[in-house]
Amino acid sequence: MKLYVCEVCGYVYDSTLGDVDHGIPAGTKFEDLPDDWVCPPCGVSKDHFREMEVNK
């Protein structure tokens, strides 16, 4: 599982959850998010996200 964190506000995008409040269904990979998707809390673009290490 890959998680992506916003470098501005710390929001974590989890593909297993999606962003249903903004029309992104659960299971949507970060790479498949629309180009105009923005961080829900702070509004920055996908360019401000980085992949997080996930310990299993």
mmCIF file of the N, C-alpha and C atoms, coordinates in Angstrom:
data_MODEL
# 
_entry.id   MODEL 
# 
loop_
_atom_site.group_PDB 
_atom_site.id 
_atom_site.type_symbol 
_atom_site.label_atom_id 
_atom_site.label_alt_id 
_atom_site.label_comp_id 
_atom_site.label_asym_id 
_atom_site.label_entity_id 
_atom_site.label_seq_id 
_atom_site.pdbx_PDB_ins_code 
_atom_site.Cartn_x 
_atom_site.Cartn_y 
_atom_site.Cartn_z 
_atom_site.occupancy 
_atom_site.B_iso_or_equiv 
_atom_site.pdbx_formal_charge 
_atom_site.auth_seq_id 
_atom_site.auth_comp_id 
_atom_site.auth_asym_id 
_atom_site.auth_atom_id 
_atom_site.pdbx_PDB_model_num 
ATOM 1   N N  . MET A 1 1  ? 0.844   -1.179 0.000   1.00 0.00 ? 1  MET A N  1 
ATOM 2   C CA . MET A 1 1  ? 0.000   0.000  0.000   1.00 0.00 ? 1  MET A CA 1 
ATOM 3   C C  . MET A 1 1  ? 0.889   1.241  0.000   1.00 0.00 ? 1  MET A C  1 
ATOM 4   N N  . LYS A 1 2  ? 0.545   2.197  -0.842  1.00 0.00 ? 2  LYS A N  1 
ATOM 5   C CA . LYS A 1 2  ? 1.281   3.444  -0.897  1.00 0.00 ? 2  LYS A CA 1 
ATOM 6   C C  . LYS A 1 2  ? 0.434   4.558  -0.298  1.00 0.00 ? 2  LYS A C  1 
ATOM 7   N N  . LEU A 1 3  ? 1.079   5.381  0.510   1.00 0.00 ? 3  LEU A N  1 
ATOM 8   C CA . LEU A 1 3  ? 0.446   6.560  1.061   1.00 0.00 ? 3  LEU A CA 1 
ATOM 9   C C  . LEU A 1 3  ? 1.223   7.767  0.569   1.00 0.00 ? 3  LEU A C  1 
ATOM 10  N N  . TYR A 1 4  ? 0.527   8.874  0.384   1.00 0.00 ? 4  TYR A N  1 
ATOM 11  C CA . TYR A 1 4  ? 1.163   10.106 -0.070  1.00 0.00 ? 4  TYR A CA 1 
ATOM 12  C C  . TYR A 1 4  ? 0.813   11.214 0.908   1.00 0.00 ? 4  TYR A C  1 
ATOM 13  N N  . VAL A 1 5  ? 1.821   11.970 1.317   1.00 0.00 ? 5  VAL A N  1 
ATOM 14  C CA . VAL A 1 5  ? 1.618   13.030 2.309   1.00 0.00 ? 5  VAL A CA 1 
ATOM 15  C C  . VAL A 1 5  ? 1.831   14.394 1.661   1.00 0.00 ? 5  VAL A C  1 
ATOM 16  N N  . CYS A 1 6  ? 0.967   15.321 2.026   1.00 0.00 ? 6  CYS A N  1 
ATOM 17  C CA . CYS A 1 6  ? 1.093   16.706 1.568   1.00 0.00 ? 6  CYS A CA 1 
ATOM 18  C C  . CYS A 1 6  ? 2.232   17.353 2.349   1.00 0.00 ? 6  CYS A C  1 
ATOM 19  N N  . GLU A 1 7  ? 3.193   17.911 1.627   1.00 0.00 ? 7  GLU A N  1 
ATOM 20  C CA . GLU A 1 7  ? 4.335   18.536 2.276   1.00 0.00 ? 7  GLU A CA 1 
ATOM 21  C C  . GLU A 1 7  ? 3.985   19.885 2.904   1.00 0.00 ? 7  GLU A C  1 
ATOM 22  N N  . VAL A 1 8  ? 2.814   20.415 2.588   1.00 0.00 ? 8  VAL A N  1 
ATOM 23  C CA . VAL A 1 8  ? 2.403   21.707 3.133   1.00 0.00 ? 8  VAL A CA 1 
ATOM 24  C C  . VAL A 1 8  ? 1.658   21.545 4.452   1.00 0.00 ? 8  VAL A C  1 
ATOM 25  N N  . CYS A 1 9  ? 0.647   20.652 4.480   1.00 0.00 ? 9  CYS A N  1 
ATOM 26  C CA . CYS A 1 9  ? -0.193  20.559 5.679   1.00 0.00 ? 9  CYS A CA 1 
ATOM 27  C C  . CYS A 1 9  ? -0.158  19.205 6.389   1.00 0.00 ? 9  CYS A C  1 
ATOM 28  N N  . GLY A 1 10 ? 0.448   18.186 5.754   1.00 0.00 ? 10 GLY A N  1 
ATOM 29  C CA . GLY A 1 10 ? 0.539   16.881 6.396   1.00 0.00 ? 10 GLY A CA 1 
ATOM 30  C C  . GLY A 1 10 ? -0.616  15.937 6.103   1.00 0.00 ? 10 GLY A C  1 
ATOM 31  N N  . TYR A 1 11 ? -1.588  16.366 5.280   1.00 0.00 ? 11 TYR A N  1 
ATOM 32  C CA . TYR A 1 11 ? -2.708  15.491 4.901   1.00 0.00 ? 11 TYR A CA 1 
ATOM 33  C C  . TYR A 1 11 ? -2.145  14.242 4.225   1.00 0.00 ? 11 TYR A C  1 
ATOM 34  N N  . VAL A 1 12 ? -2.711  13.083 4.544   1.00 0.00 ? 12 VAL A N  1 
ATOM 35  C CA . VAL A 1 12 ? -2.269  11.827 3.951   1.00 0.00 ? 12 VAL A CA 1 
ATOM 36  C C  . VAL A 1 12 ? -3.354  11.298 3.019   1.00 0.00 ? 12 VAL A C  1 
ATOM 37  N N  . TYR A 1 13 ? -2.976  11.094 1.739   1.00 0.00 ? 13 TYR A N  1 
ATOM 38  C CA . TYR A 1 13 ? -3.890  10.470 0.786   1.00 0.00 ? 13 TYR A CA 1 
ATOM 39  C C  . TYR A 1 13 ? -3.663  8.971  0.835   1.00 0.00 ? 13 TYR A C  1 
ATOM 40  N N  . ASP A 1 14 ? -4.725  8.239  1.143   1.00 0.00 ? 14 ASP A N  1 
ATOM 41  C CA . ASP A 1 14 ? -4.707  6.782  1.225   1.00 0.00 ? 14 ASP A CA 1 
ATOM 42  C C  . ASP A 1 14 ? -5.627  6.258  0.136   1.00 0.00 ? 14 ASP A C  1 
ATOM 43  N N  . SER A 1 15 ? -5.058  5.539  -0.836  1.00 0.00 ? 15 SER A N  1 
ATOM 44  C CA . SER A 1 15 ? -5.862  5.065  -1.966  1.00 0.00 ? 15 SER A CA 1 
ATOM 45  C C  . SER A 1 15 ? -6.960  4.100  -1.534  1.00 0.00 ? 15 SER A C  1 
ATOM 46  N N  . THR A 1 16 ? -6.784  3.419  -0.411  1.00 0.00 ? 16 THR A N  1 
ATOM 47  C CA . THR A 1 16 ? -7.840  2.509  0.037   1.00 0.00 ? 16 THR A CA 1 
ATOM 48  C C  . THR A 1 16 ? -9.076  3.269  0.497   1.00 0.00 ? 16 THR A C  1 
ATOM 49  N N  . LEU A 1 17 ? -8.894  4.533  0.865   1.00 0.00 ? 17 LEU A N  1 
ATOM 50  C CA . LEU A 1 17 ? -10.014 5.368  1.302   1.00 0.00 ? 17 LEU A CA 1 
ATOM 51  C C  . LEU A 1 17 ? -10.495 6.316  0.214   1.00 0.00 ? 17 LEU A C  1 
ATOM 52  N N  . GLY A 1 18 ? -9.575  6.714  -0.679  1.00 0.00 ? 18 GLY A N  1 
ATOM 53  C CA . GLY A 1 18 ? -9.926  7.700  -1.702  1.00 0.00 ? 18 GLY A CA 1 
ATOM 54  C C  . GLY A 1 18 ? -10.172 9.058  -1.062  1.00 0.00 ? 18 GLY A C  1 
ATOM 55  N N  . ASP A 1 19 ? -10.970 9.852  -1.741  1.00 0.00 ? 19 ASP A N  1 
ATOM 56  C CA . ASP A 1 19 ? -11.365 11.179 -1.243  1.00 0.00 ? 19 ASP A CA 1 
ATOM 57  C C  . ASP A 1 19 ? -12.836 11.350 -1.604  1.00 0.00 ? 19 ASP A C  1 
ATOM 58  N N  . VAL A 1 20 ? -13.672 10.515 -0.987  1.00 0.00 ? 20 VAL A N  1 
ATOM 59  C CA . VAL A 1 20 ? -15.086 10.441 -1.368  1.00 0.00 ? 20 VAL A CA 1 
ATOM 60  C C  . VAL A 1 20 ? -15.818 11.766 -1.210  1.00 0.00 ? 20 VAL A C  1 
ATOM 61  N N  . ASP A 1 21 ? -15.378 12.604 -0.285  1.00 0.00 ? 21 ASP A N  1 
ATOM 62  C CA . ASP A 1 21 ? -16.017 13.913 -0.108  1.00 0.00 ? 21 ASP A CA 1 
ATOM 63  C C  . ASP A 1 21 ? -15.825 14.810 -1.327  1.00 0.00 ? 21 ASP A C  1 
ATOM 64  N N  . HIS A 1 22 ? -14.824 14.475 -2.146  1.00 0.00 ? 22 HIS A N  1 
ATOM 65  C CA . HIS A 1 22 ? -14.519 15.278 -3.332  1.00 0.00 ? 22 HIS A CA 1 
ATOM 66  C C  . HIS A 1 22 ? -14.624 14.458 -4.620  1.00 0.00 ? 22 HIS A C  1 
ATOM 67  N N  . GLY A 1 23 ? -15.418 13.368 -4.576  1.00 0.00 ? 23 GLY A N  1 
ATOM 68  C CA . GLY A 1 23 ? -15.723 12.592 -5.775  1.00 0.00 ? 23 GLY A CA 1 
ATOM 69  C C  . GLY A 1 23 ? -14.680 11.574 -6.193  1.00 0.00 ? 23 GLY A C  1 
ATOM 70  N N  . ILE A 1 24 ? -13.712 11.275 -5.326  1.00 0.00 ? 24 ILE A N  1 
ATOM 71  C CA . ILE A 1 24 ? -12.680 10.286 -5.644  1.00 0.00 ? 24 ILE A CA 1 
ATOM 72  C C  . ILE A 1 24 ? -13.010 9.000  -4.889  1.00 0.00 ? 24 ILE A C  1 
ATOM 73  N N  . PRO A 1 25 ? -13.430 7.957  -5.618  1.00 0.00 ? 25 PRO A N  1 
ATOM 74  C CA . PRO A 1 25 ? -13.831 6.729  -4.926  1.00 0.00 ? 25 PRO A CA 1 
ATOM 75  C C  . PRO A 1 25 ? -12.668 5.984  -4.284  1.00 0.00 ? 25 PRO A C  1 
ATOM 76  N N  . ALA A 1 26 ? -12.989 5.206  -3.253  1.00 0.00 ? 26 ALA A N  1 
ATOM 77  C CA . ALA A 1 26 ? -11.992 4.349  -2.615  1.00 0.00 ? 26 ALA A CA 1 
ATOM 78  C C  . ALA A 1 26 ? -11.385 3.442  -3.674  1.00 0.00 ? 26 ALA A C  1 
ATOM 79  N N  . GLY A 1 27 ? -10.094 3.187  -3.548  1.00 0.00 ? 27 GLY A N  1 
ATOM 80  C CA . GLY A 1 27 ? -9.387  2.342  -4.498  1.00 0.00 ? 27 GLY A CA 1 
ATOM 81  C C  . GLY A 1 27 ? -8.692  3.119  -5.610  1.00 0.00 ? 27 GLY A C  1 
ATOM 82  N N  . THR A 1 28 ? -8.836  4.444  -5.634  1.00 0.00 ? 28 THR A N  1 
ATOM 83  C CA . THR A 1 28 ? -8.198  5.262  -6.667  1.00 0.00 ? 28 THR A CA 1 
ATOM 84  C C  . THR A 1 28 ? -6.739  5.504  -6.296  1.00 0.00 ? 28 THR A C  1 
ATOM 85  N N  . LYS A 1 29 ? -5.834  5.025  -7.153  1.00 0.00 ? 29 LYS A N  1 
ATOM 86  C CA . LYS A 1 29 ? -4.411  5.231  -6.921  1.00 0.00 ? 29 LYS A CA 1 
ATOM 87  C C  . LYS A 1 29 ? -4.077  6.715  -7.048  1.00 0.00 ? 29 LYS A C  1 
ATOM 88  N N  . PHE A 1 30 ? -3.049  7.138  -6.330  1.00 0.00 ? 30 PHE A N  1 
ATOM 89  C CA . PHE A 1 30 ? -2.625  8.535  -6.385  1.00 0.00 ? 30 PHE A CA 1 
ATOM 90  C C  . PHE A 1 30 ? -2.310  8.934  -7.819  1.00 0.00 ? 30 PHE A C  1 
ATOM 91  N N  . GLU A 1 31 ? -1.648  8.051  -8.546  1.00 0.00 ? 31 GLU A N  1 
ATOM 92  C CA . GLU A 1 31 ? -1.268  8.323  -9.929  1.00 0.00 ? 31 GLU A CA 1 
ATOM 93  C C  . GLU A 1 31 ? -2.484  8.533  -10.829 1.00 0.00 ? 31 GLU A C  1 
ATOM 94  N N  . ASP A 1 32 ? -3.630  7.982  -10.430 1.00 0.00 ? 32 ASP A N  1 
ATOM 95  C CA . ASP A 1 32 ? -4.846  8.073  -11.236 1.00 0.00 ? 32 ASP A CA 1 
ATOM 96  C C  . ASP A 1 32 ? -5.756  9.234  -10.843 1.00 0.00 ? 32 ASP A C  1 
ATOM 97  N N  . LEU A 1 33 ? -5.354  10.018 -9.844  1.00 0.00 ? 33 LEU A N  1 
ATOM 98  C CA . LEU A 1 33 ? -6.152  11.185 -9.471  1.00 0.00 ? 33 LEU A CA 1 
ATOM 99  C C  . LEU A 1 33 ? -6.171  12.165 -10.641 1.00 0.00 ? 33 LEU A C  1 
ATOM 100 N N  . PRO A 1 34 ? -7.268  12.873 -10.835 1.00 0.00 ? 34 PRO A N  1 
ATOM 101 C CA . PRO A 1 34 ? -7.315  13.873 -11.915 1.00 0.00 ? 34 PRO A CA 1 
ATOM 102 C C  . PRO A 1 34 ? -6.231  14.934 -11.725 1.00 0.00 ? 34 PRO A C  1 
ATOM 103 N N  . ASP A 1 35 ? -5.767  15.495 -12.817 1.00 0.00 ? 35 ASP A N  1 
ATOM 104 C CA . ASP A 1 35 ? -4.713  16.517 -12.755 1.00 0.00 ? 35 ASP A CA 1 
ATOM 105 C C  . ASP A 1 35 ? -5.131  17.738 -11.948 1.00 0.00 ? 35 ASP A C  1 
ATOM 106 N N  . ASP A 1 36 ? -6.437  17.996 -11.890 1.00 0.00 ? 36 ASP A N  1 
ATOM 107 C CA . ASP A 1 36 ? -6.898  19.180 -11.163 1.00 0.00 ? 36 ASP A CA 1 
ATOM 108 C C  . ASP A 1 36 ? -7.281  18.888 -9.704  1.00 0.00 ? 36 ASP A C  1 
ATOM 109 N N  . TRP A 1 37 ? -7.023  17.657 -9.235  1.00 0.00 ? 37 TRP A N  1 
ATOM 110 C CA . TRP A 1 37 ? -7.294  17.327 -7.835  1.00 0.00 ? 37 TRP A CA 1 
ATOM 111 C C  . TRP A 1 37 ? -6.348  18.131 -6.957  1.00 0.00 ? 37 TRP A C  1 
ATOM 112 N N  . VAL A 1 38 ? -6.862  18.620 -5.826  1.00 0.00 ? 38 VAL A N  1 
ATOM 113 C CA . VAL A 1 38 ? -6.045  19.369 -4.872  1.00 0.00 ? 38 VAL A CA 1 
ATOM 114 C C  . VAL A 1 38 ? -6.198  18.771 -3.477  1.00 0.00 ? 38 VAL A C  1 
ATOM 115 N N  . CYS A 1 39 ? -5.243  19.070 -2.643  1.00 0.00 ? 39 CYS A N  1 
ATOM 116 C CA . CYS A 1 39 ? -5.264  18.622 -1.257  1.00 0.00 ? 39 CYS A CA 1 
ATOM 117 C C  . CYS A 1 39 ? -6.529  19.152 -0.587  1.00 0.00 ? 39 CYS A C  1 
ATOM 118 N N  . PRO A 1 40 ? -7.358  18.283 -0.012  1.00 0.00 ? 40 PRO A N  1 
ATOM 119 C CA . PRO A 1 40 ? -8.615  18.741 0.590   1.00 0.00 ? 40 PRO A CA 1 
ATOM 120 C C  . PRO A 1 40 ? -8.455  19.826 1.669   1.00 0.00 ? 40 PRO A C  1 
ATOM 121 N N  . PRO A 1 41 ? -7.523  19.699 2.613   1.00 0.00 ? 41 PRO A N  1 
ATOM 122 C CA . PRO A 1 41 ? -7.441  20.737 3.637   1.00 0.00 ? 41 PRO A CA 1 
ATOM 123 C C  . PRO A 1 41 ? -6.812  22.057 3.184   1.00 0.00 ? 41 PRO A C  1 
ATOM 124 N N  . CYS A 1 42 ? -5.770  21.996 2.330   1.00 0.00 ? 42 CYS A N  1 
ATOM 125 C CA . CYS A 1 42 ? -5.036  23.233 2.057   1.00 0.00 ? 42 CYS A CA 1 
ATOM 126 C C  . CYS A 1 42 ? -5.067  23.693 0.599   1.00 0.00 ? 42 CYS A C  1 
ATOM 127 N N  . GLY A 1 43 ? -5.525  22.842 -0.321  1.00 0.00 ? 43 GLY A N  1 
ATOM 128 C CA . GLY A 1 43 ? -5.731  23.274 -1.697  1.00 0.00 ? 43 GLY A CA 1 
ATOM 129 C C  . GLY A 1 43 ? -4.527  23.270 -2.616  1.00 0.00 ? 43 GLY A C  1 
ATOM 130 N N  . VAL A 1 44 ? -3.392  22.699 -2.195  1.00 0.00 ? 44 VAL A N  1 
ATOM 131 C CA . VAL A 1 44 ? -2.239  22.650 -3.090  1.00 0.00 ? 44 VAL A CA 1 
ATOM 132 C C  . VAL A 1 44 ? -2.374  21.490 -4.079  1.00 0.00 ? 44 VAL A C  1 
ATOM 133 N N  . SER A 1 45 ? -1.619  21.555 -5.161  1.00 0.00 ? 45 SER A N  1 
ATOM 134 C CA . SER A 1 45 ? -1.691  20.539 -6.214  1.00 0.00 ? 45 SER A CA 1 
ATOM 135 C C  . SER A 1 45 ? -0.968  19.252 -5.811  1.00 0.00 ? 45 SER A C  1 
ATOM 136 N N  . LYS A 1 46 ? -1.141  18.235 -6.653  1.00 0.00 ? 46 LYS A N  1 
ATOM 137 C CA . LYS A 1 46 ? -0.501  16.933 -6.425  1.00 0.00 ? 46 LYS A CA 1 
ATOM 138 C C  . LYS A 1 46 ? 1.023   17.032 -6.388  1.00 0.00 ? 46 LYS A C  1 
ATOM 139 N N  . ASP A 1 47 ? 1.571   18.083 -6.989  1.00 0.00 ? 47 ASP A N  1 
ATOM 140 C CA . ASP A 1 47 ? 3.026   18.260 -7.014  1.00 0.00 ? 47 ASP A CA 1 
ATOM 141 C C  . ASP A 1 47 ? 3.619   18.450 -5.621  1.00 0.00 ? 47 ASP A C  1 
ATOM 142 N N  . HIS A 1 48 ? 2.781   18.773 -4.654  1.00 0.00 ? 48 HIS A N  1 
ATOM 143 C CA . HIS A 1 48 ? 3.247   19.013 -3.292  1.00 0.00 ? 48 HIS A CA 1 
ATOM 144 C C  . HIS A 1 48 ? 3.117   17.776 -2.397  1.00 0.00 ? 48 HIS A C  1 
ATOM 145 N N  . PHE A 1 49 ? 2.906   16.623 -3.001  1.00 0.00 ? 49 PHE A N  1 
ATOM 146 C CA . PHE A 1 49 ? 2.796   15.371 -2.254  1.00 0.00 ? 49 PHE A CA 1 
ATOM 147 C C  . PHE A 1 49 ? 4.034   14.520 -2.492  1.00 0.00 ? 49 PHE A C  1 
ATOM 148 N N  . ARG A 1 50 ? 4.399   13.744 -1.471  1.00 0.00 ? 50 ARG A N  1 
ATOM 149 C CA . ARG A 1 50 ? 5.486   12.787 -1.643  1.00 0.00 ? 50 ARG A CA 1 
ATOM 150 C C  . ARG A 1 50 ? 5.035   11.442 -1.067  1.00 0.00 ? 50 ARG A C  1 
ATOM 151 N N  . GLU A 1 51 ? 5.606   10.389 -1.605  1.00 0.00 ? 51 GLU A N  1 
ATOM 152 C CA . GLU A 1 51 ? 5.269   9.047  -1.132  1.00 0.00 ? 51 GLU A CA 1 
ATOM 153 C C  . GLU A 1 51 ? 5.836   8.833  0.267   1.00 0.00 ? 51 GLU A C  1 
ATOM 154 N N  . MET A 1 52 ? 5.029   8.204  1.111   1.00 0.00 ? 52 MET A N  1 
ATOM 155 C CA . MET A 1 52 ? 5.445   7.887  2.480   1.00 0.00 ? 52 MET A CA 1 
ATOM 156 C C  . MET A 1 52 ? 5.895   6.444  2.558   1.00 0.00 ? 52 MET A C  1 
ATOM 157 N N  . GLU A 1 53 ? 6.838   6.194  3.439   1.00 0.00 ? 53 GLU A N  1 
ATOM 158 C CA . GLU A 1 53 ? 7.227   4.826  3.761   1.00 0.00 ? 53 GLU A CA 1 
ATOM 159 C C  . GLU A 1 53 ? 6.153   4.233  4.667   1.00 0.00 ? 53 GLU A C  1 
ATOM 160 N N  . VAL A 1 54 ? 5.716   3.022  4.346   1.00 0.00 ? 54 VAL A N  1 
ATOM 161 C CA . VAL A 1 54 ? 4.714   2.353  5.171   1.00 0.00 ? 54 VAL A CA 1 
ATOM 162 C C  . VAL A 1 54 ? 5.320   1.079  5.710   1.00 0.00 ? 54 VAL A C  1 
ATOM 163 N N  . ASN A 1 55 ? 5.420   0.984  7.020   1.00 0.00 ? 55 ASN A N  1 
ATOM 164 C CA . ASN A 1 55 ? 5.954   -0.216 7.651   1.00 0.00 ? 55 ASN A CA 1 
ATOM 165 C C  . ASN A 1 55 ? 4.849   -1.246 7.779   1.00 0.00 ? 55 ASN A C  1 
ATOM 166 N N  . LYS A 1 56 ? 5.140   -2.446 7.340   1.00 0.00 ? 56 LYS A N  1 
ATOM 167 C CA . LYS A 1 56 ? 4.113   -3.496 7.402   1.00 0.00 ? 56 LYS A CA 1 
ATOM 168 C C  . LYS A 1 56 ? 4.307   -4.349 8.624   1.00 0.00 ? 56 LYS A C  1 
# 
